Amino acid sequence: MADVTARSLQYEYKANSNLVLQADRSLIDRTRRDEPTGEVLSLVGKLEGTRMGDKAQRTKPQMQEERRAKRRKRDEDRHDINKMKGYTLLSEGIDEMVGIIYKPKTKETRETYEVLLSFIQAALGDQPRDILCGAADEVLAVLKNEKLRDKERRKEIDLLLGQTDDTRYHVLVNLGKKITDYGGDKEIQNMDDNIDETYGVNVQFESDEEEGDEDVYGEVREEASDDDMEGDEAVVRCTLSANLVASGELMSSKKKDLHPRDIDAFWLQRQLSRFYDDAIVSQKKADEVLEILKTASDDRECENQLVLLLGFNTFDFIKVLRQHRMMILYCTLLASAQSEAEKERIMGKMEADPELSKFLYQLHETEKEDLIREERSRRERVRQSRMDTDLETMDLDQGGEALAPRQVLDLEDLVFTQGSHFMANKRCQLPDGSFRRQRKGYEEVHVPALKPKPFSSEEQLLPVEKLPKYAQAGFEGFKTLNRIQSKLYRAALETDENLLLCAPTGAGKTNVALMCMLREIGKHINMDGTINVDDFKIIYIAPMRSLVQEMVGSFGKRLATYGITVAELTGDHQLCKEEISATQIIVCTPEKWDIITRKGGERTYTQLVRLIILVSRGLNPELLWPFLQALGFVVAADVSVAFNPK
């Protein structure tokens, strides 16, 4: 009984109150009464006072308006003269200048650019900031132009900054090499506002989609409505295409090499008509430009006067005028001469000057080229008319029936297969004094040497002392020329006739070739004794590489006193464009010269060729004449070589 009582007491509240666990209310689902359950409900009574589209606004985005305001303020500050007064040469605001082509992109190039500006300021003196930066653009354009040779680059730098010594010039070249971000895409050059000064990285914060709102002159336009968008796009597209065409014509005119044949009496007026719509104004400006080209003391003064006359918007045309000043001046004067006496006077003055004589020579050669082209076209028309006439007469016979060929020749059956190796003689009669010796496996035939033909009464060996003074250095160590060389002396050294020399080995053919070279070198000797090495090239074609190397060593040693460069051009020894330009005598093989002449880009070198010497020793006779024929066609096609081939 006691056990039953004790068992019932253990279920009382007092005994179990401290053992009750608290419930975790976070796990209890407490769904609100108005919370949606996912069922479809009606919107009746929910949409009060508004309809779709009632909250649409016709205002422009606030962020876009803020960007336009900032950009407008930046343009105003950039053109504010009072704010520009506080800038120095090395100011941080150099990127804000207008009209500057090169702007440094990194911290290192900015420091180098500052040193370059200081260098230019020391050379030009105290000049306005925009002039110094413009001069820096011109200097960098010359230094970064890979097509210029070192001598031409030095000459351009001297024209821009005046005469500089070697030390300062090398410092300037090294500064140009440290400018590593010059050039590149135009779009990248104009994004200098987003340059990170610490790392020099172009940081793109936001896409500038509103840049399309600016017109060609940088002015901000208001956005057009949707109805006018298509028309505006067409106008902008036409404007952009017109500007691109104009800039493309300007760039093409800059890249195209100006030829004296292109300049006539009205060339200046046509060029200035691009900038002046009035024909009278352009004619007046052309006369003033011609007077400046004639009276200016040097190129720098000429450029300054042209800038004051024509303005900065024609700076590219002014550069062309300065670069080809003498060509434009004298070709215009020659074309506008009113009488033959005046024309002869101008031509005589041009012939007396070595630089002007080049332009006169190009004018005459172009006239010859036109005559040759006209003669070819006339012959082609005559030949075509004869062919048409022959076809008409052979088309039908008297009875109206078509004529058939009487006989068809198979040219393959008529080919002589043995060629020059055919021996038709049955027996060989040896000259007197010859004898044979039988050896084991072969037979020796001894033929005595021929006695030379006795000298005639008027024939004598020519002493080297009687050669022209400029040619005696090439025959140093020689007392007299041999018999063949003495006979060919006048033809090789005093005339420009074509020569064909057939003589055995050791007869002196190389010295005859040297006399022909000295004849061409003598044409380009200046009054002070120097040689215009850039006005001519000589090609010596040898059949074998070993002979090429031998001739390079021989000619290089004998012509060293003239400052003539001799180089080898074979399959084993290649020449780059710089080396070809610096070489006056090129010794090559027939295969290599054939490759050079077939390349269209090598015409700048082949047009300077004034003498071609071909040595056929060791060349297969079956291949000699086809090669000569191909070489003749190539030389005849080049007008600059056709006037004086050898």
C-alpha positions as CSV (number, residue, x, y, z in Angstrom):
1,M,0.0,0.0,0.0
2,A,2.9,2.2,0.8
3,D,4.4,1.6,-2.5
4,V,1.3,2.6,-4.3
5,T,1.2,5.9,-2.4
6,A,4.8,6.6,-3.1
7,R,4.3,5.9,-6.8
8,S,1.3,8.4,-7.0
9,L,3.2,11.1,-5.3
10,Q,5.9,11.2,-7.9
11,Y,3.4,12.5,-10.5
12,E,2.5,15.6,-8.4
13,Y,3.2,19.1,-9.8
14,K,5.8,19.9,-7.1
15,A,7.9,16.9,-8.0
16,N,7.7,17.5,-11.8
17,S,7.6,21.4,-12.1
18,N,11.4,21.7,-12.5
19,L,11.5,18.9,-15.1
20,V,9.2,20.5,-17.7
21,L,11.1,21.6,-20.9
22,Q,10.4,25.0,-22.7
23,A,9.0,24.8,-26.2
24,D,11.2,26.2,-29.1
25,R,8.9,28.9,-30.5
26,S,11.1,29.7,-33.4
27,L,10.0,26.5,-35.0
28,I,6.3,27.4,-34.7
29,D,4.7,28.5,-37.9
30,R,3.3,32.0,-37.3
31,T,1.5,32.8,-40.6
32,R,-0.1,36.2,-40.7
33,R,-3.7,36.4,-41.5
34,D,-3.2,38.8,-44.5
35,E,-0.2,37.0,-46.0
36,P,-0.8,35.7,-49.5
37,T,-1.0,32.0,-49.9
38,G,-0.3,31.8,-53.7
39,E,-3.9,31.7,-54.8
40,V,-5.1,34.0,-57.6
41,L,-6.7,37.1,-56.1
42,S,-8.6,40.0,-57.8
43,L,-7.1,43.5,-58.0
44,V,-10.5,45.2,-57.8
45,G,-10.2,48.1,-55.4
46,K,-6.4,47.9,-55.1
47,L,-5.5,50.3,-58.0
48,E,-6.7,53.6,-56.9
49,G,-6.1,56.9,-58.9
50,T,-3.2,55.7,-61.2
51,R,-3.1,54.0,-64.6
52,M,-0.3,52.5,-66.6
53,G,2.0,55.3,-67.9
54,D,0.7,57.9,-65.5
55,K,4.1,58.1,-63.8
56,A,6.1,58.4,-67.0
57,Q,8.3,61.5,-67.1
58,R,9.6,63.5,-70.0
59,T,12.7,64.8,-68.3
60,K,16.3,63.6,-69.1
61,P,18.3,61.5,-66.7
62,Q,19.8,63.5,-63.9
63,M,23.2,61.7,-64.1
64,Q,23.5,62.4,-67.8
65,E,22.8,66.1,-67.3
66,E,25.4,66.3,-64.6
67,R,28.0,64.7,-67.0
68,R,27.2,67.3,-69.7
69,A,27.5,70.1,-67.2
70,K,30.9,68.9,-66.1
71,R,32.1,68.4,-69.6
72,R,30.8,71.9,-70.6
73,K,32.6,73.4,-67.7
74,R,35.8,71.5,-68.6
75,D,35.7,72.9,-72.2
76,E,35.2,76.4,-71.0
77,D,38.1,76.1,-68.6
78,R,40.3,74.7,-71.3
79,H,39.7,77.7,-73.6
80,D,39.9,80.3,-70.8
81,I,42.9,82.5,-71.5
82,N,43.0,83.9,-67.9
83,K,43.3,80.4,-66.5
84,M,46.0,79.4,-68.9
85,K,48.2,82.3,-67.7
86,G,49.0,80.4,-64.5
87,Y,50.4,77.3,-66.3
88,T,54.1,76.8,-66.6
89,L,56.0,74.6,-69.1
90,L,55.9,71.6,-66.9
91,S,52.5,72.1,-65.5
92,E,50.2,69.2,-64.7
93,G,47.6,70.7,-67.0
94,I,49.6,69.9,-70.1
95,D,47.0,67.2,-71.0
96,E,44.3,69.9,-71.2
97,M,46.0,71.7,-74.2
98,V,44.2,71.7,-77.5
99,G,45.9,70.7,-80.8
100,I,48.7,68.6,-79.2
101,I,49.1,65.3,-80.9
102,Y,51.2,63.4,-78.4
103,K,50.2,63.3,-74.7
104,P,52.1,61.1,-72.2
105,K,50.1,58.2,-70.8
106,T,52.3,57.0,-67.9
107,K,54.3,58.6,-65.1
108,E,57.6,57.6,-66.7
109,T,56.8,59.0,-70.1
110,R,55.4,62.2,-68.6
111,E,58.8,62.8,-66.9
112,T,60.6,62.1,-70.1
113,Y,58.3,64.5,-72.0
114,E,59.1,67.2,-69.4
115,V,62.8,66.7,-70.1
116,L,62.2,66.8,-73.8
117,L,60.3,70.1,-73.5
118,S,63.1,71.6,-71.5
119,F,65.6,70.5,-74.2
120,I,63.4,72.1,-76.9
121,Q,63.1,75.3,-74.8
122,A,66.9,75.6,-74.5
123,A,67.1,75.2,-78.3
124,L,64.3,77.6,-79.3
125,G,64.4,80.1,-76.4
126,D,61.5,81.5,-74.6
127,Q,58.5,80.6,-76.7
128,P,54.8,80.1,-75.8
129,R,53.8,76.8,-74.3
130,D,51.7,75.7,-77.3
131,I,54.6,76.3,-79.7
132,L,57.0,74.2,-77.6
133,C,54.5,71.4,-77.4
134,G,54.0,71.6,-81.2
135,A,57.7,71.5,-81.7
136,A,57.9,68.4,-79.5
137,D,55.3,66.8,-81.7
138,E,57.4,67.5,-84.8
139,V,60.6,66.2,-83.2
140,L,58.9,63.0,-82.0
141,A,57.4,62.5,-85.5
142,V,60.9,62.7,-87.0
143,L,62.5,60.4,-84.3
144,K,59.7,57.8,-84.5
145,N,59.7,57.7,-88.4
146,E,61.4,54.4,-89.2
147,K,61.5,55.1,-92.9
148,L,64.1,57.9,-92.4
149,R,67.8,57.1,-92.4
150,D,70.1,58.5,-89.7
151,K,71.5,61.2,-92.0
152,E,68.0,62.3,-93.1
153,R,66.7,62.2,-89.4
154,R,69.7,64.4,-88.3
155,K,69.0,66.9,-91.1
156,E,65.3,67.2,-90.1
157,I,66.2,67.8,-86.5
158,D,68.7,70.5,-87.5
159,L,65.9,72.2,-89.5
160,L,63.6,72.1,-86.5
161,L,65.9,73.0,-83.7
162,G,68.9,74.5,-85.4
163,Q,72.4,73.1,-85.6
164,T,73.1,70.7,-82.7
165,D,76.3,69.0,-81.7
166,D,76.6,65.2,-81.6
167,T,76.3,65.0,-77.8
168,R,73.0,66.9,-77.7
169,Y,71.7,65.0,-80.7
170,H,72.3,61.6,-79.1
171,V,70.6,62.8,-75.9
172,L,67.6,63.8,-78.0
173,V,67.5,60.4,-79.7
174,N,67.7,58.6,-76.3
175,L,64.8,60.7,-75.0
176,G,62.8,59.7,-78.1
177,K,63.5,56.0,-77.4
178,K,62.2,56.4,-73.8
179,I,58.8,57.7,-75.2
180,T,57.3,54.3,-75.5
181,D,53.6,55.2,-75.7
182,Y,53.9,57.4,-78.9
183,G,51.5,56.5,-81.7
184,G,49.0,53.8,-81.4
185,D,45.2,54.0,-81.8
186,K,43.7,57.5,-82.0
187,E,41.0,56.5,-79.7
188,I,43.5,55.5,-77.1
189,Q,45.3,58.8,-77.4
190,N,42.2,60.8,-76.7
191,M,41.4,58.9,-73.5
192,D,44.1,60.6,-71.4
193,D,41.5,61.8,-68.8
194,N,41.2,58.2,-67.4
195,I,45.0,57.7,-66.8
196,D,45.8,56.5,-63.4
197,E,48.8,58.5,-62.2
198,T,50.2,55.8,-59.9
199,Y,50.3,52.9,-62.3
200,G,49.8,54.5,-65.6
201,V,46.8,52.2,-66.4
202,N,43.8,53.4,-68.4
203,V,40.9,53.0,-65.9
204,Q,37.4,52.8,-67.5
205,F,35.0,54.1,-64.9
206,E,31.9,54.4,-67.0
207,S,31.0,54.0,-70.6
208,D,30.8,57.3,-72.4
209,E,27.7,56.7,-74.4
210,E,26.9,60.4,-74.4
211,E,30.0,61.2,-76.4
212,G,27.9,60.8,-79.5
213,D,26.1,64.0,-78.5
214,E,29.1,66.1,-79.4
215,D,29.5,67.4,-82.9
216,V,32.6,67.6,-85.0
217,Y,33.9,70.7,-83.2
218,G,33.4,69.4,-79.7
219,E,30.1,71.3,-79.0
220,V,27.4,69.5,-77.0
221,R,24.1,69.1,-78.8
222,E,20.7,68.5,-77.3
223,E,19.2,65.0,-77.8
224,A,16.7,64.8,-80.6
225,S,13.3,63.2,-80.4
226,D,12.7,59.6,-81.5
227,D,11.0,60.9,-84.6
228,D,14.0,62.8,-85.8
229,M,16.6,60.2,-84.7
230,E,16.8,58.5,-88.1
231,G,17.4,61.7,-90.0
232,D,20.0,62.9,-87.5
233,E,21.9,59.7,-87.8
234,A,22.0,60.1,-91.6
235,V,23.3,63.7,-91.2
236,V,25.9,62.6,-88.8
237,R,26.9,59.7,-90.9
238,C,27.3,61.9,-94.0
239,T,29.3,64.5,-92.0
240,L,31.6,61.8,-90.6
241,S,32.1,60.3,-94.1
242,A,32.8,63.7,-95.5
243,N,35.4,64.5,-92.8
244,L,37.0,61.1,-93.3
245,V,37.2,61.6,-97.0
246,A,38.8,65.0,-96.6
247,S,41.3,63.7,-94.0
248,G,42.0,60.7,-96.2
249,E,42.8,62.9,-99.2
250,L,45.1,65.0,-97.0
251,M,46.9,61.9,-95.7
252,S,47.2,60.4,-99.1
253,S,48.6,63.7,-100.4
254,K,51.2,63.6,-97.6
255,K,52.2,60.0,-98.1
256,K,52.4,60.3,-101.9
257,D,55.8,61.5,-103.0
258,L,55.5,64.7,-104.9
259,H,56.9,64.5,-108.4
260,P,58.1,67.5,-110.5
261,R,55.7,66.4,-113.3
262,D,52.7,67.0,-111.0
263,I,53.6,70.7,-110.6
264,D,52.4,73.1,-113.3
265,A,51.7,76.8,-113.4
266,F,48.4,76.4,-111.5
267,W,49.4,73.8,-108.9
268,L,49.6,76.2,-106.0
269,Q,46.2,77.7,-106.9
270,R,44.6,74.3,-107.1
271,Q,46.0,73.3,-103.7
272,L,44.9,76.6,-102.1
273,S,41.4,76.2,-103.5
274,R,40.8,73.5,-100.9
275,F,41.0,76.2,-98.2
276,Y,39.7,79.2,-100.0
277,D,36.4,79.0,-102.0
278,D,37.0,82.3,-103.9
279,A,39.1,81.7,-107.0
280,I,40.5,85.3,-106.8
281,V,41.6,84.9,-103.2
282,S,43.3,81.6,-103.9
283,Q,45.1,83.1,-106.9
284,K,46.3,86.0,-104.8
285,K,47.4,83.6,-102.1
286,A,49.3,81.5,-104.6
287,D,51.2,84.5,-105.8
288,E,52.1,85.5,-102.3
289,V,53.2,81.9,-101.4
290,L,55.4,81.8,-104.5
291,E,57.0,85.1,-103.5
292,I,57.7,83.8,-100.0
293,L,59.3,80.6,-101.4
294,K,61.5,82.8,-103.6
295,T,62.6,85.4,-101.0
296,A,62.8,83.5,-97.7
297,S,66.4,83.2,-96.5
298,D,66.0,79.7,-95.0
299,D,63.3,77.1,-94.4
300,R,62.5,78.3,-90.9
301,E,61.8,81.8,-92.0
302,C,59.8,80.4,-95.0
303,E,57.7,78.3,-92.7
304,N,57.0,81.2,-90.3
305,Q,55.9,83.5,-93.1
306,L,53.7,80.8,-94.6
307,V,52.0,80.2,-91.2
308,L,51.3,84.0,-90.8
309,L,49.9,84.1,-94.3
310,L,47.8,80.9,-94.5
311,G,47.1,80.2,-90.8
312,F,47.4,77.1,-88.7
313,N,44.6,75.2,-90.3
314,T,46.8,74.7,-93.4
315,F,49.8,73.4,-91.4
316,D,50.0,70.1,-93.3
317,F,50.1,71.9,-96.6
318,I,52.8,74.3,-95.2
319,K,54.9,71.3,-94.3
320,V,54.7,70.0,-97.9
321,L,55.7,73.5,-99.2
322,R,58.7,73.6,-96.8
323,Q,59.8,70.0,-97.6
324,H,59.6,70.5,-101.4
325,R,60.3,74.2,-101.5
326,M,62.9,74.4,-104.3
327,M,61.0,71.8,-106.4
328,I,57.7,73.7,-106.2
329,L,59.4,77.1,-106.8
330,Y,61.4,76.3,-109.9
331,C,58.8,73.9,-111.4
332,T,56.2,76.6,-111.1
333,L,58.5,79.2,-112.6
334,L,59.4,76.9,-115.4
335,A,55.8,76.0,-116.2
336,S,54.7,79.7,-116.1
337,A,57.5,81.1,-118.2
338,Q,56.1,83.4,-120.9
339,S,58.9,83.1,-123.5
340,E,61.4,80.6,-124.6
341,A,64.3,82.9,-123.5
342,E,62.9,83.0,-119.9
343,K,62.4,79.3,-120.0
344,E,66.0,78.7,-121.2
345,R,67.3,81.0,-118.4
346,I,65.4,79.0,-115.7
347,M,66.6,75.7,-117.1
348,G,70.2,76.9,-117.2
349,K,70.0,78.0,-113.6
350,M,68.6,74.6,-112.7
351,E,71.3,72.7,-114.5
352,A,74.0,74.7,-112.7
353,D,72.7,73.6,-109.3
354,P,73.1,69.8,-108.4
355,E,69.9,69.7,-106.4
356,L,67.8,71.5,-109.0
357,S,69.3,69.4,-111.8
358,K,67.6,66.3,-110.3
359,F,64.2,67.9,-110.8
360,L,65.0,68.9,-114.4
361,Y,66.2,65.3,-115.0
362,Q,63.0,63.9,-113.7
363,L,60.9,66.2,-115.9
364,H,62.8,65.1,-119.0
365,E,62.7,61.5,-118.1
366,T,58.9,61.7,-117.5
367,E,58.6,63.2,-121.0
368,K,60.5,60.3,-122.4
369,E,58.4,57.9,-120.6
370,D,55.2,59.5,-122.0
371,L,56.7,59.3,-125.5
372,I,57.6,55.7,-125.1
373,R,54.1,54.9,-123.7
374,E,52.5,56.8,-126.6
375,E,54.6,55.0,-129.1
376,R,53.8,51.6,-127.6
377,S,50.1,52.3,-127.6
378,R,50.3,53.5,-131.3
379,R,52.1,50.3,-132.3
380,E,49.6,48.2,-130.4
381,R,46.7,49.9,-132.2
382,V,48.4,49.4,-135.6
383,R,49.1,45.7,-134.8
384,Q,45.5,45.2,-133.7
385,S,44.1,46.8,-136.8
386,R,46.3,44.6,-139.0
387,M,45.1,41.5,-137.2
388,D,41.5,42.5,-137.6
389,T,42.1,43.2,-141.3
390,D,43.8,39.8,-141.8
391,L,41.0,38.0,-140.0
392,E,38.4,39.7,-142.2
393,T,40.2,38.8,-145.4
394,M,40.8,35.2,-144.3
395,D,37.3,34.7,-142.9
396,L,35.7,33.8,-146.2
397,D,36.9,32.9,-149.6
398,Q,35.4,34.1,-152.9
399,G,32.7,31.3,-152.8
400,G,31.6,32.3,-149.3
401,E,33.0,29.2,-147.7
402,A,35.3,29.3,-144.7
403,L,39.0,28.8,-145.3
404,A,40.8,26.0,-143.5
405,P,44.5,26.0,-142.7
406,R,46.5,24.1,-145.3
407,Q,49.0,22.5,-142.9
408,V,49.4,22.2,-139.1
409,L,53.0,22.1,-137.9
410,D,53.9,20.1,-134.8
411,L,56.6,22.3,-133.2
412,E,57.5,19.6,-130.6
413,D,58.7,17.3,-133.4
414,L,60.9,20.0,-134.8
415,V,62.8,20.6,-131.6
416,F,66.5,19.8,-131.8
417,T,67.0,17.7,-128.7
418,Q,70.8,17.5,-128.6
419,G,71.2,21.2,-128.5
420,S,74.7,22.7,-128.2
421,H,76.1,19.3,-127.1
422,F,75.8,17.9,-130.7
423,M,79.2,17.2,-132.3
424,A,78.8,16.9,-136.1
425,N,82.6,16.7,-137.0
426,K,83.8,13.2,-137.7
427,R,87.5,14.1,-137.3
428,C,89.4,16.9,-135.6
429,Q,92.4,18.5,-137.3
430,L,94.8,19.8,-134.6
431,P,97.0,22.9,-135.4
432,D,100.7,22.5,-136.2
433,G,102.9,21.7,-133.2
434,S,100.2,19.7,-131.4
435,F,100.9,16.2,-130.1
436,R,99.1,13.4,-128.2
437,R,100.0,11.3,-125.2
438,Q,98.3,8.1,-124.2
439,R,97.8,7.7,-120.5
440,K,96.2,4.9,-118.5
441,G,92.5,5.5,-118.9
442,Y,92.7,8.8,-120.8
443,E,94.5,10.7,-123.6
444,E,96.4,14.0,-123.4
445,V,96.2,16.5,-126.3
446,H,98.8,19.3,-126.2
447,V,98.0,22.3,-128.3
448,P,100.5,25.2,-128.5
449,A,99.5,28.6,-127.5
450,L,98.6,31.0,-130.3
451,K,101.0,33.8,-131.1
452,P,99.4,37.2,-130.6
453,K,98.7,39.3,-133.6
454,P,101.4,41.9,-134.1
455,F,100.7,45.5,-133.2
456,S,99.7,47.8,-135.9
457,S,101.5,51.1,-136.5
458,E,98.9,53.2,-134.7
459,E,98.3,50.7,-131.9
460,Q,100.0,51.1,-128.5
461,L,99.4,50.3,-124.9
462,L,97.7,53.2,-123.0
463,P,99.6,54.4,-119.9
464,V,97.5,54.9,-116.7
465,E,98.9,58.4,-116.4
466,K,96.8,59.4,-119.5
467,L,93.5,58.4,-117.8
468,P,91.4,61.1,-116.2
469,K,92.6,62.0,-112.7
470,Y,89.5,60.7,-111.0
471,A,90.0,57.3,-112.7
472,Q,93.7,56.8,-111.9
473,A,93.0,55.8,-108.3
474,G,91.1,52.7,-109.5
475,F,94.2,51.5,-111.3
476,E,96.7,52.0,-108.6
477,G,99.8,49.8,-109.1
478,F,99.2,49.6,-112.9
479,K,101.6,51.3,-115.3
480,T,99.8,50.6,-118.6
481,L,96.5,48.9,-119.7
482,N,96.8,45.7,-121.7
483,R,95.9,45.4,-125.4
484,I,92.1,44.7,-125.0
485,Q,91.7,47.4,-122.4
486,S,93.6,50.0,-124.5
487,K,91.3,49.3,-127.4
488,L,88.1,49.6,-125.3
489,Y,89.3,52.6,-123.3
490,R,87.4,55.3,-125.2
491,A,84.2,53.2,-125.5
492,A,84.2,52.3,-121.8
493,L,85.4,55.5,-120.2
494,E,84.3,58.2,-122.6
495,T,81.0,57.0,-124.0
496,D,77.7,55.4,-122.8
497,E,77.5,52.8,-125.6
498,N,76.5,49.2,-124.9
499,L,79.5,46.9,-124.9
500,L,79.8,43.2,-125.7
501,L,83.2,41.8,-124.8
502,C,84.3,38.2,-125.6
503,A,87.7,37.3,-124.3
504,P,89.4,34.3,-122.6
505,T,90.1,34.1,-118.9
506,G,92.8,36.5,-117.8
507,A,92.3,38.9,-120.7
508,G,91.4,41.8,-118.5
509,K,87.6,41.9,-118.7
510,T,87.3,42.9,-115.0
511,N,89.3,46.0,-115.7
512,V,87.1,46.9,-118.6
513,A,84.1,46.6,-116.2
514,L,85.9,48.8,-113.7
515,M,86.4,51.5,-116.4
516,C,82.6,51.4,-117.1
517,M,82.0,51.8,-113.3
518,L,84.4,54.8,-113.2
519,R,82.6,56.3,-116.1
520,E,79.4,56.3,-114.2
521,I,81.0,57.5,-110.9
522,G,82.6,60.4,-112.8
523,K,79.1,61.7,-113.7
524,H,78.2,62.3,-110.0
525,I,81.4,64.0,-108.8
526,N,80.7,67.4,-107.2
527,M,82.8,70.6,-107.5
528,D,84.4,69.9,-104.1
529,G,85.5,66.4,-105.1
530,T,82.8,64.5,-103.2
531,I,80.5,61.9,-104.9
532,N,76.7,61.9,-104.8
533,V,76.5,58.3,-103.7
534,D,72.6,58.4,-103.4
535,D,72.1,59.2,-107.1
536,F,73.1,56.0,-108.8
537,K,73.5,52.2,-108.4
538,I,75.6,49.7,-110.4
539,I,74.6,46.0,-110.8
540,Y,77.3,43.4,-111.4
541,I,75.8,40.0,-112.3
542,A,78.1,37.0,-111.9
543,P,77.0,33.4,-112.5
544,M,78.5,31.8,-109.4
545,R,78.6,32.7,-105.7
546,S,82.3,32.1,-105.5
547,L,82.8,34.7,-108.3
548,V,80.5,37.1,-106.6
549,Q,82.6,37.0,-103.4
550,E,85.8,37.4,-105.4
551,M,84.4,40.5,-107.2
552,V,83.1,42.0,-104.0
553,G,86.6,41.9,-102.5
554,S,88.3,43.1,-105.6
555,F,86.0,46.1,-106.3
556,G,85.6,47.0,-102.6
557,K,89.4,47.3,-102.3
558,R,90.0,49.2,-105.6
559,L,87.1,51.7,-105.0
560,A,87.6,52.3,-101.3
561,T,89.3,55.7,-102.1
562,Y,86.0,56.9,-103.7
563,G,83.9,56.0,-100.7
564,I,81.9,53.5,-102.8
565,T,80.2,50.7,-100.9
566,V,80.2,47.2,-102.6
567,A,78.0,44.5,-101.2
568,E,77.1,40.9,-102.1
569,L,73.5,39.9,-102.8
570,T,73.1,36.1,-103.1
571,G,71.0,33.3,-101.5
572,D,73.6,33.0,-98.7
573,H,73.9,36.7,-98.1
574,Q,70.8,38.9,-97.9
575,L,70.5,42.7,-97.8
576,C,67.9,44.7,-96.0
577,K,66.4,47.9,-97.4
578,E,68.8,50.1,-95.4
579,E,71.8,48.2,-96.6
580,I,70.6,48.3,-100.3
581,S,70.0,52.1,-99.9
582,A,73.6,52.5,-98.6
583,T,75.2,50.4,-101.3
584,Q,76.3,51.8,-104.6
585,I,77.6,48.6,-106.3
586,I,75.6,45.4,-105.8
587,V,77.2,42.1,-107.0
588,C,74.6,39.4,-107.3
589,T,73.7,36.2,-109.1
590,P,71.2,36.1,-112.0
591,E,68.5,34.3,-109.9
592,K,68.7,36.9,-107.1
593,W,68.5,39.8,-109.5
594,D,65.5,38.2,-111.3
595,I,63.7,38.0,-107.9
596,I,64.5,41.6,-107.1
597,T,63.2,43.0,-110.4
598,R,59.9,41.0,-110.1
599,K,59.0,42.6,-106.8
600,G,56.9,45.7,-107.2
601,G,58.1,47.3,-104.0
602,E,61.8,47.2,-105.2
603,R,61.3,49.7,-108.0
604,T,62.7,52.5,-105.8
605,Y,66.1,50.7,-106.0
606,T,65.9,49.6,-109.6
607,Q,65.0,53.1,-110.8
608,L,68.4,54.3,-109.6
609,V,70.3,51.7,-111.6
610,R,72.5,53.4,-114.2
611,L,74.8,50.5,-115.2
612,I,74.4,46.7,-115.5
613,I,77.4,44.4,-116.1
614,L,76.7,40.7,-116.9
615,V,79.5,38.1,-116.7
616,S,78.5,34.9,-118.6
617,R,81.5,32.9,-117.6
618,G,80.3,29.5,-116.4
619,L,76.7,30.2,-117.4
620,N,75.0,27.5,-119.4
621,P,74.8,28.7,-123.1
622,E,71.2,27.3,-123.4
623,L,70.2,29.5,-120.4
624,L,72.3,32.6,-121.3
625,W,70.2,34.0,-124.1
626,P,66.8,33.6,-122.4
627,F,68.2,35.3,-119.4
628,L,69.6,38.1,-121.5
629,Q,66.3,38.5,-123.2
630,A,64.4,38.6,-119.9
631,L,66.9,41.1,-118.5
632,G,66.5,43.3,-121.6
633,F,62.8,43.4,-121.2
634,V,63.1,44.4,-117.5
635,V,65.6,47.1,-118.2
636,A,63.6,48.5,-121.2
637,A,60.4,48.6,-119.0
638,D,62.1,50.8,-116.5
639,V,62.4,54.2,-118.1
640,S,65.0,55.5,-115.7
641,V,67.4,52.7,-116.7
642,A,66.5,52.5,-120.4
643,F,68.1,55.9,-121.1
644,N,71.6,54.5,-120.4
645,P,71.9,50.7,-120.3
646,K,75.2,49.1,-120.6
